[in-house]
Structure formats: structure tokens, C-alpha cells
């Protein structure tokens, strides 16, 4: 994602790029194809609300910056309520086609097994969460750092025609969406209390993937926990997380509120595949099949892909990188994507976009500063280059974009008619004000680049 976006930004500035991709010469633990920008975890780019959601705001900033990832995502989206979800195969194919056919892009297949040669004077390392061990080792030795890593998990994908729609129903939470397709974008499988409790018990007793000795101290990323790990935190945890029943009404039995609900989201444009929302897991395959088929509506489920788990690696970016994502010890090297400590497809692509623009400006002899911290771009850069929590017990961890990364903003205490703004209304007003400020500031930042002398 980050490497593809960085390449696009560079070639659109008129700068030739050699794009190195190690697949299929060397595979990873999670990828299944040799396509560029392959989505391995979810097919969702999350909320597309640019007014009051930080990731939706990041979507819009990227669109205004001529993002290949967002342009492609918009073209191959599938119904997902208020979210932006894509047909993952069509998405990867389109990104691959755009870069393969561009006259300034040369794609070389094969692993870069160590640090790039010294005579490579402008390099972006956007190796994603699955950096090859030899390259990761070379970077860590060069920077005198210990490895930082966390485990990430993948959710199963189910064939649509194997889902029992006499039990399940179509509905987005709170009927969100502008079209009928969006308002009915998710398949919902209801559970009563005994079914839910039996499901939790099965999760807790099921066999799961055993980690190697060197992996056992690796933490999980909190925003993408395996469901069985969430279940270990308490019987109600999943019911307040991915299985929450709020905002959903069972059309087969509208008078009875489900105790819990399993949601599935469309995974391809044909609507033949659906992924289990929030059901990333490290359960062994046999256990997954048995337990997930105990969910009402999924008793005959056919799995196009079962869940899995892989180990992600990221840098101690606040210590190693400057505010233009250059390695302080060797400025010819820039890093981008999940390897620098952002989490999520969109955040990773956004940092690729930034790295590409920084590198292009440097090559063209333009002055450039990072976007203001009031923008989603700038807030993420600030987080990975020094905005994390400090102190003797603090540690740098990957983070999704969120309004907590932005500078605060003052909002009116009362509405125009004199009514005091408080509670949820105050929170929404604050987010909307931050979003409006961000889009104003990112437009000014982008315009300043356009006006730079050639």
C-alpha cells in the first residue's frame, strides 16, 4: 500500500521510479498473490465520514492529494454502510495495472536482502508489516536497535451462498448509509444468551496456534485482537465489541432483541464473499470450522479462507526518523507504511503518500515542510516522529489515526439559539471543527507545493 502510493506520487511529479517487490520470488506468511497493494487482513478502509471521523478525514485529505489508493478504492468499492470497503482482488489488480503500465515505473521482482547500496541516493523502504527477516536485521543492526514487533490476525471469509438467510438478515448498524445497498450492507447472525455463552466457552477451550519461543513475548496490537484473546478478558467483552447487538433489528423476529450479533461484510464486488467482521483469530483451522459453524446462520458455512496470524515488525521511529521520514543515520533512506508504526491500510498508504511527496520535492529542489499537525497527515507524522507518550515506562506502539492525535480546538459553548452544547453534541461539534480546520490547512499545504518554482 505505502510503496504503491509513494511510487504514484513520485511518477506524477515526473520522477522515474524503480519499484522492488520481492513477491513471488519470496513469499510472506500472509500474502496469497504477487499483486501490488494486496489486502491481507480486511477489505475495509473503515469510516468514510470526512466530517466527524478521523479516518474518513484522512480519506478526504488523500483524495485531495491525488492518492492512487483512494482513487482505486472509490472505483472498486462494495456496499459497507458508512464505511469504504473494496473488492480486494479488483483493488490489487487495478493498482498493479496502473503502476505496471506507467511509463516512468520499472518493477523489479526479487528480495532486497540487506540495506540498499550506498549509491542508491534516494530510497523509500515501504516493506509493510512483513519486512523480510534479512532486511529487518540489517536495519536494526545499522540503527543499533532491538526489534519491535506485534502480532496481527486475519479474519475468515465465507461464501455468500452458504449462509442461511432464513436466520441471518441484511442490515447496517443503525441503518447507516445513503443508499438502500449501504443500509443493508452487512449480513447479521443473531445469538440468544445460551448460544452466546456456549460460543464463548468453545472459544476459550479450543486449540490455537502455538508461538515459537522467540515469539512468546511479542504483544498483540490492541485494535486487532484475536477473538479468543478478547474472550479471555471476560464473557461480556465480545458482546461489547465486534458482537454488539446495538443498532440492529432482526427482521425475522423484530420483537426479540438479539443478545449478540455476528456481522459479515461484503468482500468482493460480485457479493459472493463475505468476511467475518472483527473475527481475526489464531485458532487452529479445524477448531475454526467447528466453532464458527455453531453460529446461527453459518451452520453450513463454506470458508474461502480461514483466519490466521502473523508477526508484524515496526521501527522505533521517534528515535530513528526525522520529520520527513528519513533515517537520521542515513538520510538517503526514507521509511513509510506500517513499518514506521502506523496501523491500518489507509494510514500506511498515507505515509507512503507523504514519503513520495517528500522525496519528489527533494529531487526537484523544492522546499517542503511536513503538513501542519492540525491535518490528519501531520498528526500521523507527528505521532511516528516524536508525538508518542514519553516517560520511563512509555513505549512506542503502532496507532490508527484518531482525533486524540490532533491539537485541540475551541468550539462555541452554546448554539446560536443560546442552548448549551454538552455531552455527545459537544464531542460531535469538536470533531466537525477539527475536520473543517484540517481540510482548510491541508488545502493550503497542497497549494503551497503547487506554487513551488520548478
C-alpha positions as CSV (number, residue, x, y, z in Angstrom):
1,X,0.0,0.0,0.0
2,X,2.6,2.5,1.1
3,X,5.1,1.6,-1.6
4,X,2.5,1.7,-4.4
5,X,1.3,5.1,-3.2
6,X,4.8,6.5,-2.8
7,X,5.6,5.4,-6.4
8,X,2.5,7.1,-7.7
9,X,3.3,10.4,-6.1
10,X,6.8,10.3,-7.5
11,X,5.9,9.5,-11.0
12,X,3.2,12.1,-11.1
13,X,5.9,14.6,-10.2
14,X,7.8,13.4,-13.3
15,X,10.4,11.3,-11.4
16,X,11.2,7.8,-12.7
17,X,10.9,5.0,-10.1
18,X,12.3,1.5,-9.8
19,X,9.8,-0.4,-7.6
20,X,11.2,-3.5,-6.0
21,X,8.7,-6.2,-5.0
22,X,10.0,-9.5,-3.5
23,X,6.9,-11.5,-4.2
24,X,6.6,-14.0,-5.8
25,X,10.3,-14.7,-5.7
26,X,10.0,-14.6,-1.9
27,X,6.6,-15.1,-0.3
28,X,5.3,-13.8,3.1
29,X,3.3,-15.5,5.8
30,X,0.1,-13.6,4.9
31,X,0.1,-12.7,1.2
32,X,-1.5,-15.0,-1.3
33,X,-0.7,-13.4,-4.6
34,X,2.1,-11.4,-6.3
35,X,-0.2,-8.4,-6.8
36,X,0.7,-4.9,-5.6
37,X,-1.3,-3.5,-2.7
38,X,-2.8,-6.8,-1.8
39,X,-5.2,-6.6,1.2
40,X,-4.4,-9.4,3.6
41,X,-6.5,-8.7,6.7
42,X,-9.8,-6.9,6.0
43,X,-11.2,-5.4,2.9
44,X,-12.4,-2.3,4.8
45,X,-10.8,1.2,4.8
46,X,-13.2,1.9,7.7
47,X,-15.4,5.0,8.0
48,X,-15.7,7.3,5.0
49,X,-17.2,10.2,7.1
50,X,-14.9,13.1,6.5
51,X,-16.8,15.4,8.8
52,X,-16.6,13.7,12.2
53,X,-14.4,10.6,11.8
54,X,-10.6,10.8,11.8
55,X,-10.1,8.0,9.2
56,X,-12.8,9.5,7.0
57,X,-10.9,12.8,7.2
58,X,-7.7,11.0,6.2
59,X,-9.6,9.6,3.2
60,X,-10.5,13.1,2.1
61,X,-7.0,14.5,2.6
62,X,-5.6,11.7,0.5
63,X,-8.2,12.3,-2.3
64,X,-7.2,15.9,-2.4
65,X,-3.5,14.8,-2.7
66,X,-4.2,12.7,-5.8
67,X,-4.0,9.3,-4.0
68,X,-3.8,6.2,-6.1
69,X,-5.0,4.1,-3.2
70,X,-8.1,6.2,-2.6
71,X,-8.9,6.7,-6.3
72,X,-8.8,3.0,-6.8
73,X,-10.7,2.2,-3.7
74,X,-13.5,4.5,-4.8
75,X,-13.7,2.7,-8.2
76,X,-14.0,-0.8,-6.8
77,X,-15.9,-0.2,-3.6
78,X,-18.6,-2.6,-2.3
79,X,-21.6,-1.7,-0.1
80,X,-20.5,-1.3,3.5
81,X,-22.9,1.2,5.2
82,X,-20.9,4.3,6.2
83,X,-17.6,2.6,5.6
84,X,-15.5,2.3,2.5
85,X,-14.9,-1.3,1.7
86,X,-13.4,-2.7,-1.6
87,X,-13.3,-5.8,-3.7
88,X,-9.8,-6.8,-2.7
89,X,-8.9,-8.7,-5.9
90,X,-10.2,-5.9,-8.2
91,X,-8.4,-3.4,-6.0
92,X,-5.0,-5.1,-6.2
93,X,-5.4,-5.7,-9.9
94,X,-6.2,-2.0,-10.6
95,X,-3.3,-0.7,-8.6
96,X,-0.9,-3.2,-10.2
97,X,-2.2,-2.3,-13.7
98,X,-1.8,1.5,-13.0
99,X,1.8,1.1,-11.9
100,X,2.8,-1.6,-14.4
101,X,1.5,0.5,-17.4
102,X,3.0,3.8,-16.2
103,X,6.0,4.8,-18.5
104,X,8.1,6.1,-15.5
105,X,7.7,2.9,-13.4
106,X,10.0,-0.1,-13.6
107,X,9.0,-3.1,-11.5
108,X,11.8,-5.5,-10.4
109,X,10.8,-8.7,-8.7
110,X,13.2,-10.0,-6.1
111,X,14.2,-9.5,-2.5
112,X,16.4,-6.7,-1.3
113,X,18.1,-8.8,1.4
114,X,20.0,-6.0,3.2
115,X,20.4,-2.3,3.3
116,X,20.3,-0.7,-0.2
117,X,23.7,0.0,-1.8
118,X,25.3,3.4,-0.9
119,X,25.0,4.7,-4.4
120,X,21.2,4.5,-4.2
121,X,20.8,8.1,-3.3
122,X,17.0,8.3,-2.8
123,X,15.3,5.2,-1.4
124,X,11.9,4.6,0.2
125,X,11.6,1.4,2.3
126,X,7.9,0.6,2.4
127,X,8.1,-3.1,3.4
128,X,4.8,-3.2,5.2
129,X,4.2,-5.2,8.4
130,X,6.0,-8.3,6.9
131,X,9.5,-7.0,6.3
132,X,11.8,-9.8,5.2
133,X,14.0,-11.0,8.2
134,X,17.3,-10.2,6.4
135,X,16.3,-6.6,5.7
136,X,14.9,-6.1,9.1
137,X,18.0,-7.5,10.7
138,X,20.2,-5.2,8.5
139,X,18.2,-2.1,9.5
140,X,18.2,-3.0,13.2
141,X,21.9,-3.6,13.2
142,X,22.6,-0.4,11.4
143,X,20.5,1.6,13.9
144,X,21.6,-0.3,17.0
145,X,18.0,-1.0,17.9
146,X,16.2,-4.1,19.3
147,X,13.4,-5.4,17.2
148,X,9.9,-4.1,17.9
149,X,7.1,-6.3,16.8
150,X,3.4,-7.2,17.5
151,X,1.1,-10.0,16.3
152,X,-1.7,-9.2,13.8
153,X,-4.5,-11.6,12.9
154,X,-6.7,-12.2,9.8
155,X,-10.5,-12.8,9.8
156,X,-12.1,-15.7,7.9
157,X,-14.0,-15.2,4.6
158,X,-17.2,-17.1,3.8
159,X,-19.0,-17.9,0.6
160,X,-22.3,-15.9,0.5
161,X,-24.5,-18.7,-0.8
162,X,-23.6,-20.9,2.1
163,X,-25.1,-18.5,4.7
164,X,-28.6,-19.4,5.9
165,X,-30.7,-16.2,5.2
166,X,-33.7,-17.8,6.9
167,X,-31.8,-17.0,10.1
168,X,-29.5,-14.2,9.1
169,X,-30.6,-10.8,7.7
170,X,-29.2,-7.8,5.9
171,X,-28.8,-4.5,7.8
172,X,-26.1,-1.9,8.5
173,X,-25.9,-0.8,12.1
174,X,-28.4,1.9,12.8
175,X,-29.3,1.6,9.1
176,X,-26.4,3.8,8.1
177,X,-25.7,4.6,4.5
178,X,-27.0,6.9,1.7
179,X,-28.4,4.1,-0.5
180,X,-30.5,1.0,0.1
181,X,-27.5,-1.2,-0.6
182,X,-25.5,0.6,2.0
183,X,-28.3,0.4,4.6
184,X,-28.3,-3.4,4.0
185,X,-24.6,-3.9,3.6
186,X,-23.9,-6.4,6.4
187,X,-25.2,-9.9,7.0
188,X,-26.2,-10.3,10.7
189,X,-26.3,-13.6,12.5
190,X,-28.2,-13.4,15.9
191,X,-27.4,-15.2,19.1
192,X,-29.5,-15.6,22.2
193,X,-27.8,-15.7,25.6
194,X,-27.3,-19.5,25.8
195,X,-25.9,-19.6,22.3
196,X,-23.5,-16.8,23.1
197,X,-22.3,-18.3,26.3
198,X,-21.7,-21.6,24.6
199,X,-19.8,-19.8,21.8
200,X,-17.6,-18.1,24.3
201,X,-16.9,-21.4,26.2
202,X,-15.9,-23.0,22.9
203,X,-13.5,-20.2,22.0
204,X,-11.8,-20.5,25.4
205,X,-11.3,-24.2,25.2
206,X,-10.3,-24.5,21.5
207,X,-6.8,-25.3,20.4
208,X,-4.9,-22.4,18.9
209,X,-1.6,-21.7,17.1
210,X,1.4,-22.1,19.4
211,X,4.1,-19.5,19.2
212,X,7.7,-20.2,18.8
213,X,9.9,-19.5,21.8
214,X,11.3,-16.3,20.3
215,X,7.7,-15.0,19.6
216,X,6.2,-15.6,23.0
217,X,6.9,-12.1,24.4
218,X,5.5,-10.3,21.3
219,X,2.4,-8.3,22.2
220,X,-0.8,-8.0,20.2
221,X,-1.9,-4.8,18.6
222,X,-4.9,-3.7,20.7
223,X,-7.1,-2.6,17.8
224,X,-6.9,-6.0,16.1
225,X,-7.0,-8.6,18.8
226,X,-7.9,-12.3,18.1
227,X,-11.5,-13.0,19.2
228,X,-10.3,-15.7,21.6
229,X,-8.0,-13.2,23.3
230,X,-10.9,-10.8,23.7
231,X,-13.0,-13.6,25.1
232,X,-10.3,-14.3,27.7
233,X,-10.8,-10.8,29.0
234,X,-14.3,-11.5,30.2
235,X,-17.5,-13.1,29.0
236,X,-19.1,-9.8,28.0
237,X,-16.1,-8.4,26.1
238,X,-17.1,-9.6,22.7
239,X,-20.7,-8.6,23.3
240,X,-19.5,-5.0,23.8
241,X,-17.0,-5.3,20.9
242,X,-17.5,-6.9,17.4
243,X,-20.6,-8.8,18.5
244,X,-22.5,-5.9,20.0
245,X,-26.2,-6.1,19.1
246,X,-26.8,-2.3,19.2
247,X,-28.5,-0.6,16.3
248,X,-29.7,-3.9,14.8
249,X,-33.2,-5.4,14.5
250,X,-33.8,-9.0,13.5
251,X,-36.2,-8.8,10.6
252,X,-37.2,-12.4,11.2
253,X,-38.1,-11.8,14.8
254,X,-38.2,-8.0,15.4
255,X,-39.8,-8.2,18.8
256,X,-36.9,-10.1,20.4
257,X,-33.6,-8.2,20.8
258,X,-30.6,-10.5,20.0
259,X,-28.2,-11.0,22.9
260,X,-25.2,-10.8,20.5
261,X,-24.8,-10.5,16.7
262,X,-22.0,-11.7,14.4
263,X,-21.7,-9.4,11.4
264,X,-20.3,-10.2,7.9
265,X,-19.2,-7.6,5.4
266,X,-19.1,-7.9,1.6
267,X,-15.6,-8.8,0.4
268,X,-15.9,-8.6,-3.4
269,X,-17.9,-6.7,-6.0
270,X,-19.8,-9.8,-7.0
271,X,-21.1,-10.1,-3.5
272,X,-20.2,-13.8,-3.4
273,X,-17.7,-13.5,-0.5
274,X,-18.3,-12.0,3.0
275,X,-15.7,-11.6,5.8
276,X,-16.5,-12.0,9.5
277,X,-16.1,-8.5,11.0
278,X,-13.8,-8.4,13.9
279,X,-13.2,-12.2,13.8
280,X,-9.5,-12.3,13.4
281,X,-8.2,-15.4,15.1
282,X,-5.3,-17.7,15.9
283,X,-7.5,-20.8,16.4
284,X,-6.4,-23.9,14.5
285,X,-8.2,-24.5,11.3
286,X,-10.3,-27.4,12.4
287,X,-11.5,-25.6,15.5
288,X,-12.4,-22.5,13.4
289,X,-14.6,-24.5,11.1
290,X,-16.4,-26.2,14.0
291,X,-16.9,-23.2,16.2
292,X,-17.9,-20.7,13.5
293,X,-20.4,-23.2,12.1
294,X,-22.1,-23.1,15.6
295,X,-23.1,-19.5,14.9
296,X,-26.8,-19.4,13.8
297,X,-27.0,-18.9,10.1
298,X,-23.5,-20.3,9.5
299,X,-24.2,-24.0,10.2
300,X,-23.3,-24.8,6.5
301,X,-20.7,-22.1,6.0
302,X,-18.1,-22.7,3.2
303,X,-14.9,-20.9,4.0
304,X,-13.0,-19.3,1.1
305,X,-10.3,-18.5,3.7
306,X,-9.8,-19.3,7.3
307,X,-8.3,-16.9,9.8
308,X,-4.6,-16.7,10.6
309,X,-2.0,-14.8,12.5
310,X,1.3,-13.2,11.5
311,X,4.1,-11.3,13.2
312,X,4.5,-7.6,12.3
313,X,7.7,-5.6,12.6
314,X,8.0,-1.9,13.1
315,X,10.8,0.6,13.9
316,X,11.3,2.8,16.9
317,X,10.5,5.6,14.6
318,X,10.6,8.6,17.0
319,X,14.2,7.8,17.7
320,X,15.3,6.8,14.2
321,X,13.3,9.1,11.8
322,X,13.2,12.8,11.1
323,X,10.0,14.7,10.3
324,X,10.4,13.9,6.6
325,X,10.5,10.2,7.4
326,X,14.3,10.0,6.6
327,X,16.6,7.7,8.6
328,X,18.6,10.1,10.7
329,X,21.7,8.0,10.5
330,X,21.4,7.8,6.7
331,X,19.1,10.4,5.2
332,X,19.1,8.8,1.7
333,X,16.8,6.2,3.2
334,X,13.1,7.0,3.9
335,X,10.6,4.7,5.5
336,X,6.9,4.5,5.0
337,X,3.8,2.4,5.9
338,X,3.2,0.1,8.8
339,X,6.9,-0.5,9.3
340,X,7.1,3.0,10.8
341,X,4.4,2.5,13.4
342,X,1.1,3.4,11.9
343,X,-1.7,0.9,11.8
344,X,-4.3,0.4,9.1
345,X,-4.4,0.3,5.3
346,X,-5.3,4.0,5.0
347,X,-2.7,5.2,7.5
348,X,0.0,3.1,5.8
349,X,-0.9,4.4,2.4
350,X,-1.0,8.0,3.7
351,X,2.6,7.7,5.0
352,X,3.6,6.3,1.6
353,X,2.0,9.4,0.0
354,X,3.9,11.7,2.3
355,X,7.2,9.9,1.7
356,X,6.7,10.1,-2.0
357,X,6.0,13.8,-1.9
358,X,8.9,14.5,0.4
359,X,11.3,12.5,-1.9
360,X,9.9,14.2,-5.0
361,X,10.3,17.7,-3.5
362,X,13.9,16.9,-2.5
363,X,14.7,15.6,-6.0
364,X,13.2,18.6,-7.7
365,X,15.0,21.0,-5.3
366,X,11.8,22.3,-3.7
367,X,11.5,23.4,-0.1
368,X,9.0,21.3,1.7
369,X,7.8,21.1,5.3
370,X,5.6,18.4,6.8
371,X,1.8,19.2,6.8
372,X,0.5,21.0,9.8
373,X,-0.3,18.9,12.9
374,X,-3.9,20.1,12.5
375,X,-4.2,17.8,9.5
376,X,-4.5,14.0,9.6
377,X,-1.3,13.7,7.5
378,X,0.5,15.9,10.0
379,X,-0.9,14.3,13.1
380,X,0.3,10.9,12.0
381,X,3.8,12.1,11.1
382,X,4.0,13.8,14.5
383,X,3.0,10.5,16.2
384,X,5.6,8.4,14.5
385,X,8.4,11.0,14.7
386,X,8.0,12.1,18.3
387,X,4.4,12.6,19.4
388,X,4.0,9.4,21.4
389,X,3.8,9.2,25.2
390,X,7.1,9.9,26.9
391,X,8.4,8.8,30.3
392,X,10.4,5.9,31.7
393,X,7.5,3.4,31.3
394,X,6.3,4.6,28.0
395,X,6.9,2.6,24.8
396,X,6.2,3.5,21.2
397,X,3.3,1.5,19.7
398,X,1.5,1.5,16.3
399,X,-1.6,3.7,16.2
400,X,-4.5,4.3,13.9
401,X,-5.4,7.9,13.1
402,X,-7.7,9.4,15.7
403,X,-8.7,12.9,16.9
404,X,-6.6,12.4,20.0
405,X,-3.5,12.9,17.9
406,X,-4.7,16.4,16.7
407,X,-4.1,19.7,18.6
408,X,-7.3,20.7,20.5
409,X,-9.7,23.3,19.1
410,X,-12.0,25.8,20.8
411,X,-15.7,25.5,20.0
412,X,-18.7,27.6,21.0
413,X,-20.2,26.7,24.3
414,X,-23.7,27.5,23.1
415,X,-25.7,27.1,19.9
416,X,-27.0,30.1,18.0
417,X,-30.3,30.0,19.9
418,X,-28.5,30.0,23.3
419,X,-28.7,26.3,24.1
420,X,-25.7,25.0,25.9
421,X,-23.6,22.4,24.0
422,X,-22.7,19.4,26.1
423,X,-22.1,15.6,26.1
424,X,-22.3,13.9,22.7
425,X,-23.3,17.1,20.9
426,X,-20.1,18.8,22.2
427,X,-18.0,15.8,21.0
428,X,-19.5,15.8,17.5
429,X,-19.1,19.6,17.3
430,X,-15.5,19.3,18.3
431,X,-14.8,16.6,15.7
432,X,-16.5,18.6,12.9
433,X,-14.5,21.7,13.8
434,X,-11.2,19.7,13.8
435,X,-12.2,18.2,10.4
436,X,-13.0,21.6,8.9
437,X,-9.7,23.0,10.1
438,X,-7.8,20.1,8.8
439,X,-9.2,20.3,5.3
440,X,-8.6,24.1,5.2
441,X,-5.0,23.6,6.3
442,X,-4.3,20.6,4.0
443,X,-5.6,22.6,1.0
444,X,-3.2,25.4,1.9
445,X,-0.3,23.0,2.3
446,X,-1.0,21.3,-1.1
447,X,-1.4,24.7,-2.8
448,X,2.0,25.8,-1.5
449,X,3.6,22.8,-3.2
450,X,1.9,23.6,-6.5
451,X,3.2,27.1,-6.3
452,X,6.8,26.0,-5.8
453,X,9.2,27.0,-8.6
454,X,10.3,24.2,-10.9
